[in-house]
Amino acid sequence: MSFNRRQFITASLGSLTLLTSIYSKASAQNNSLIKPQKLKAGSGVGLVSPAGATFTTEDINIVQDAVKALGLVPYLAPHLLDQYGYLAGKDKDRANDINHFFADPKIDLILPIRGGWGCARVLPYLDYNLIQNNPKIIIGFSDLTALLIAIYTQSRLVTFHGPNGLTSWRTKQVNSFKQALFTEEKISFQNEKDADDTNRLMQVKNRIQTITPGIARGKLIGGNLSVLSSIIGSPYVPDFKDYILFIEDVGEEVYRIDRMITHLKVAGILDKISGFIFGECTNCLPNGGYASLTLEQVLNDHIKPLKIPAWMGAKIGHIEPVLTFPMGIEVEINANNGTINYLESGVI
């Protein structure tokens, strides 16, 4: 059978249209958000150490007790107690523990023992296709910021900024954890009023400070500023266009906070976001050796010119309680009163 030129072009265009359609559908499927299944009594929890080493079995026992008290069943990763200097084992072994639990049908939640440093080192060794095809809840904060944002970016899986295993697990933290992970409720957040303010005319503690008033919508993402800053420019962060960004930190001098926020600025991230929330910067004090800007001045310098709803003082960070926030989910924020209202659940 022979084709003339017109028939060849027509056939080629038809094939191109079909391939484009297939690619578009595949691309849309890959870009669609994936939510993990909610927890229930008896759900399996995979305990991992993707960052700093855990040096005592007592720490593991404490976390196992917390998991059991939540009505869940703990499972220990093969390399949970490995040590490689300050890291919890070699990079590939720590990554393999995470891959192992995503592939294990018994596991519904992956819970890190602690933070520290090291999550960014495992990112190249994670199987993001495996993760995408076996969605599970993965949670954590501090150094886990790198892991959570990378998995969200590469696998389109909703991840959760929340407690590591070795946190307090007092009532408020447990209630937030259960609401976000055991139910399909649309959660909300606002700084809780301190009991010491109940007999005052005004609120003194847990106040927010509005940088720019207003209301905004977008997908919430963020975590520890130092960790986020360290992976900017890698394939493990999203585009940030129209996202609501929240950041927090601990033990950093103000000039370092300035430097890292400047990094977000010159990388083009701040110009893309639709809203900004600054949480707690625990023990972030000026250097006493020379004059310093205040944290408020740094945030005003960088955030006010964006003219997007923004505030500082959200009770998110290295503080108690460590509340649970789904990341990658649409929220509405109000910078006038410091509220975050989720427009959908993070689990199904």
VENNORQUI-V782343 format. One line per field, one symbol per residue. ss: DSSP state (~ for helix, > for strand, _ for the rest). phi: phi as a letter, one per 20 degrees, with the letter a starting at -180 (. if undefined). burial: I if it has 24 or more other C-alpha atoms within 12 Angstrom, else O. A space follows every 10 residues. Layout:
BEGIN
ss: ???
phi: ???
burial: ???
END
This chain:
BEGIN
ss: ____~~~~~~ ~~~~~~~~~~ ~~~~~~~~~~ ~__>_>____ ___>>>>>__ _>____~~~~ ~~~~~~~~~_ __>>>>____ ___>__>___ ~~~~~~~~~~ ~~~___>>>> >>______~~ ~~~~~__~~~ ~~~___>>>> ___~~~~~~~ ~~~~~_>_>> >_________ ~~~~~~~~~~ ~~_____>>_ ____~~~___ ________>> >>__>>>>>> >>>>~~~~~~ ~_________ __>>>>>>>> ___~~~~~~~ ~~~~~~____ ____>>>>>> >>________ ____~~~~~~ ~~~~~~__>> >>________ ____>>>__> >>>>____>> >>____>_
phi: .ddeffffff ffffffffff ffffffffff effddfffeb gnfeceecce cffdecffff fffffffffe nddecefgdg dfccmeeeof gfffffffgg ffeeffedcd cffbeobqff fegfdfeffg ffecfcfccq bmffgfffff fffedmefdc eafefecfle gfffffgfff ddcdfeecbb gfffffefdd fcedelfdcf ecfpcbcree bqqffgfggf dfnefdcffm fmeeddcbab mdfgfffgff fggfffenff fefdabcdee dfledffffb fcfeffffff feegfflcgb bcnfecqebd feedcfdndf ccdcffcmdc dfebeecc
burial: OOOOOOOOOO OOOOOOOOOO OOOOOOOOOO OOIIIIIIIO OOIIIIIIII IIIIOOOOII OOIIOIIOOI OIIIIIIOII IIOOOOIIII IIIIIIIIII IIIIOOIIII IIIIIIIIII IIIOIIIIOI IIOIIIIIII IIIIIIIIII IIIIIIIIII IIIIIIIOIO OOIIOIIIII IIOOOIIIII IIOOOOOOOO OOOOOIIIII IIIOIIIIII IIIIIIIIII IIOOOIIIII OIIIIIIIII OIIIIIIIOI IIOIOOOOII IIIIIIIIII IIOIOOOOOO OOOOIIOIII OIIIOIIIII IIIIIIIIIO IIIIIIIIII IIIIIIIIII IIOIIIIO
END
